[in-house]
Amino acid sequence: MRVRILSLFLCGVLLTGCGSTAVTASTASTSASTTEQSNIATTDETVESSAIATTEATVEERKDTDFRNTCWGDSLEDVKKYETADFYAEQDSSLIYTDSLSGHDVNVVYTFKNDKLINAGYLLAEDCTTGGQYINILNSWYDSLVKKYGKQNSDNNGIDGIYYTVDKDQANSVDKGTALEYGYTGYIYTWKLNKTLIRLVATSEEYKVHIVLMYQDLNNLSSGEDDSKF
């Protein structure tokens, strides 16, 4: 079987690039002309402007949160208020930030339904040179989750850890990293908490490995969906 990552991560997060605004020659020329025509600020005005406090407001550390410093049901503006990572993009019904997790670059993703937070998670944002490096990252994240929540306590259609998309002999004819890269194998680990379903997933599409750690609001799973579906 092929595991389908939530469309949030494949469509909303696997960005080929956020549109950065380039300064064109005409823009620069117009800017220069405008500058020449503007009045030079006086010393007093400059001093007055520099007197504005630059200390960033302290973000409230909330209790009983569900993901980072946020809670299920938070609005998009709530998440913007409580998330301190570097903002990356806002598109459709999602917010994307950049941060690190266990020493690795990740995209931090929040998705909303009717302006209420229902899903969130981390997507590895590094390109490793070998499949074995992806396996090492997967194992590192898994160990951290076990340390925090204990051994995984749920499964997906009977999958608890590694699964095979080809005959085991074919998958085992190469090392674990290569098998993951080729799509011969994948991994799913699941934890079911009081309010949250956590899934750690590693899968490959067209030889591109994705490692995702996602959190879902149990009260907002799709109608008829249970924790065996992914």
C-alpha positions in Angstrom: 0.0 0.0 0.0 1.0 3.6 -0.5 0.6 5.9 2.5 -1.0 9.2 1.5 0.3 12.2 3.5 -2.4 14.7 4.5 -3.0 17.1 1.6 -2.0 19.8 4.1 1.6 18.7 4.0 1.9 17.7 0.3 -0.1 20.6 -1.2 0.3 23.3 1.5 3.8 22.8 2.8 6.0 21.2 0.1 6.5 24.6 -1.4 8.7 25.0 -4.5 9.4 28.5 -3.3 7.6 31.4 -1.7 7.4 34.4 -4.0 9.9 36.9 -2.9 9.6 40.4 -4.2 12.5 41.5 -6.3 13.4 45.1 -6.7 13.4 46.0 -10.4 15.5 48.7 -12.0 12.5 50.9 -12.5 11.4 50.4 -8.9 14.9 51.4 -7.7 14.8 54.5 -10.0 11.4 55.5 -8.7 12.5 55.0 -5.1 15.7 57.1 -5.7 13.6 59.9 -7.3 11.2 59.9 -4.4 14.0 60.1 -1.9 15.5 63.1 -3.6 12.2 64.9 -3.5 11.5 64.1 0.2 12.6 66.3 3.0 15.6 65.2 5.1 14.5 64.3 8.6 15.8 66.8 11.3 18.1 65.7 14.0 15.4 66.2 16.6 12.9 64.0 14.6 15.5 61.3 14.2 16.3 61.3 17.9 12.5 61.2 18.7 12.0 58.2 16.4 14.9 56.3 17.9 13.5 56.7 21.3 10.7 54.3 20.5 11.1 51.2 22.6 12.4 48.2 20.6 11.9 45.5 23.2 9.7 42.8 21.8 6.6 42.0 23.8 6.8 38.8 25.8 4.6 36.0 24.4 2.4 34.4 27.0 3.4 30.9 27.9 0.0 29.1 28.0 -0.9 26.0 30.0 -2.5 22.8 28.8 -1.7 23.4 25.2 -2.1 20.9 22.4 0.7 21.8 20.0 3.5 24.1 20.9 2.0 27.2 22.4 -1.5 26.7 20.8 -4.7 24.9 21.6 -7.2 23.2 19.3 -9.9 25.6 18.3 -7.5 28.6 18.2 -8.2 31.1 15.4 -5.6 31.9 12.8 -4.9 35.2 14.5 -4.5 33.4 17.8 -1.8 31.2 16.4 0.0 34.2 14.9 -0.1 35.8 18.4 1.3 32.8 20.2 3.8 31.3 17.6 7.3 32.8 17.9 9.0 30.9 15.1 10.0 32.7 11.8 6.9 33.2 9.6 7.2 31.6 6.2 3.8 31.7 4.4 0.1 31.9 4.8 -1.9 30.1 2.1 -5.4 28.6 1.8 -6.3 27.7 5.4 -2.8 27.2 6.7 0.1 29.0 8.4 3.7 27.9 7.8 6.7 28.8 9.9 10.3 27.7 9.9 12.1 26.3 12.9 14.2 23.4 14.1 13.3 20.1 15.7 16.0 18.0 17.4 18.6 19.9 15.5 17.0 19.6 12.0 15.3 22.2 9.9 11.5 21.9 9.7 8.4 23.6 8.5 5.9 24.1 11.3 2.4 23.9 9.8 -1.0 24.9 11.2 -4.3 24.2 9.4 -7.7 25.6 10.1 -11.3 24.7 9.4 -13.8 27.5 9.8 -11.0 29.6 11.4 -10.4 27.0 14.1 -7.1 25.1 14.5 -7.6 21.4 13.8 -4.2 20.1 12.6 -0.6 21.0 13.1 2.8 19.4 12.7 6.4 19.4 11.5 7.7 18.5 8.1 11.4 17.9 7.7 12.8 20.6 5.5 16.2 19.1 4.8 17.5 17.2 1.8 19.7 14.3 3.0 22.3 12.8 0.7 21.5 9.2 1.8 18.5 7.3 2.8 20.3 6.2 5.9 20.3 9.8 7.1 16.5 9.9 6.8 16.3 6.7 8.9 18.5 8.3 11.6 16.3 11.4 11.8 13.2 9.2 11.9 14.6 7.1 14.7 15.7 10.2 16.6 12.2 11.7 16.5 10.7 8.4 17.4 12.9 8.0 20.4 12.0 11.5 21.6 8.3 10.7 21.3 8.6 7.4 23.2 10.5 9.2 25.9 7.6 11.7 26.2 4.5 9.6 25.6 5.7 6.0 25.9 5.5 3.3 23.3 3.0 4.0 20.5 -0.5 2.8 21.5 -2.4 2.8 18.2 -2.1 1.6 14.7 -3.2 2.3 11.1 -4.9 -0.7 9.6 -2.7 -2.9 11.6 0.5 -1.0 10.8 2.7 -0.4 13.8 6.1 0.7 12.5 7.5 -0.5 9.2 5.2 -1.5 6.3 6.1 -2.9 2.9 4.9 -1.9 -0.6 6.8 -4.7 -2.3 7.7 -8.3 -1.4 9.8 -8.4 1.8 12.6 -10.2 0.1 12.9 -7.4 -2.5 12.8 -4.8 0.2 15.4 -6.6 2.3 17.7 -6.9 -0.7 18.9 -3.4 0.0 19.6 -1.4 3.1 16.9 0.3 5.1 17.7 3.7 3.8 17.6 2.7 0.2 14.4 0.7 0.7 12.8 3.9 2.1 14.1 6.0 -0.8 12.9 3.5 -3.4 9.5 3.4 -1.8 9.8 -0.3 -0.9 9.1 0.5 2.7 7.5 3.2 4.8 6.9 3.9 8.5 4.0 4.9 10.6 4.0 5.3 14.4 0.8 6.5 16.2 0.0 7.8 19.6 -3.5 8.5 20.8 -3.8 11.0 23.6 -6.8 12.4 25.4 -7.4 15.1 22.8 -4.8 14.5 20.2 -3.8 11.9 17.6 0.0 12.0 16.9 1.5 10.3 13.8 5.1 10.0 12.9 5.4 9.1 9.2 8.2 8.4 6.8 7.3 7.8 3.1 8.8 8.3 -0.3 7.3 9.7 -3.5 9.4 9.5 -6.7 12.5 8.9 -4.6 11.8 12.0 -2.4 11.6 11.1 1.2 9.2 12.9 3.5 9.3 12.7 7.2 6.2 14.2 8.9 5.3 14.5 12.6 1.6 15.5 12.7 -0.9 16.3 15.4 -4.6 16.1 14.9 -7.5 17.2 17.0 -9.5 14.0 17.9 -12.7 16.0 18.0 -12.3 17.2 14.5 -11.5 14.1 12.5 -13.5 13.8 9.3 -16.9 12.3 9.7 -16.6 8.5 9.7 -12.8 8.7 10.1 -11.1 6.8 12.8 -7.5 6.6 13.9 -6.8 3.7 11.5 -7.0 5.9 8.5 -4.3 8.1 7.1 
